[in-house]
Amino acid sequence: MRRLLAGLFALALVAPATAQDCSIEHAIYAQPGTAWELAFVPMPHDAATSQRNAFTIRIPLPQVERTIEGAIHFPNGFAPNWGSMTVACGTDGDATCKPWEGTAYALVDGGIVPLPKEGSAAPRQVLFPQFADGLFYSEYRAAVIGTVDLGDVFTFARCAP
């Protein structure tokens, strides 16, 4: 019993318990009622100078699990954050498609704000307006129709090490 308590105490010291204790590039968000996950990851070294965040979305399909990569950009310094997900598509997989493209926001104690850049504290929720619609009208339609009640809001679930 003491070992279990000591292990839990050590884990509590290492793993952030709340969004505010977690840097956004380590934050993992969930869609309520689904197994879909949004995970922010450190930006690649060759990222565009306008890129603020990098993320993946894990889509559990019945036959195979898919992960889509995405990015959030601050296009010209004045426009809202702009996010997109890009996947290979076409008959030969030689073309690229964007199942979602749009603005990206965060819900914090002060209300809805632009999604914070890498290095900032993770928000409680991430909002990708029109995310569910974009996936509904894409090749991921089968993963959306009748299987999940997909929405545009992701809620903080945990912090990756």
Rosetta blueprint (number, residue, H / E / L):
1 M L
2 R H
3 R H
4 L H
5 L H
6 A H
7 G H
8 L H
9 F H
10 A H
11 L H
12 A H
13 L H
14 V H
15 A L
16 P L
17 A L
18 T L
19 A H
20 Q H
21 D H
22 C L
23 S E
24 I H
25 E H
26 H H
27 A E
28 I E
29 Y E
30 A E
31 Q L
32 P L
33 G L
34 T L
35 A L
36 W L
37 E E
38 L E
39 A E
40 F E
41 V E
42 P L
43 M L
44 P L
45 H L
46 D L
47 A L
48 A L
49 T L
50 S L
51 Q E
52 R E
53 N E
54 A E
55 F E
56 T E
57 I E
58 R E
59 I E
60 P E
61 L L
62 P L
63 Q L
64 V L
65 E E
66 R E
67 T E
68 I E
69 E E
70 G E
71 A E
72 I E
73 H E
74 F L
75 P L
76 N L
77 G L
78 F L
79 A L
80 P L
81 N L
82 W E
83 G E
84 S E
85 M E
86 T E
87 V E
88 A E
89 C E
90 G L
91 T L
92 D L
93 G L
94 D L
95 A E
96 T E
97 C E
98 K E
99 P E
100 W E
101 E E
102 G E
103 T E
104 A L
105 Y E
106 A E
107 L E
108 V E
109 D L
110 G L
111 G E
112 I E
113 V E
114 P E
115 L L
116 P L
117 K L
118 E L
119 G L
120 S L
121 A E
122 A L
123 P L
124 R L
125 Q E
126 V E
127 L E
128 F L
129 P L
130 Q L
131 F H
132 A H
133 D H
134 G H
135 L H
136 F H
137 Y L
138 S L
139 E L
140 Y L
141 R H
142 A H
143 A H
144 V H
145 I L
146 G L
147 T L
148 V L
149 D L
150 L L
151 G L
152 D L
153 V E
154 F E
155 T E
156 F E
157 A E
158 R E
159 C E
160 A L
161 P L
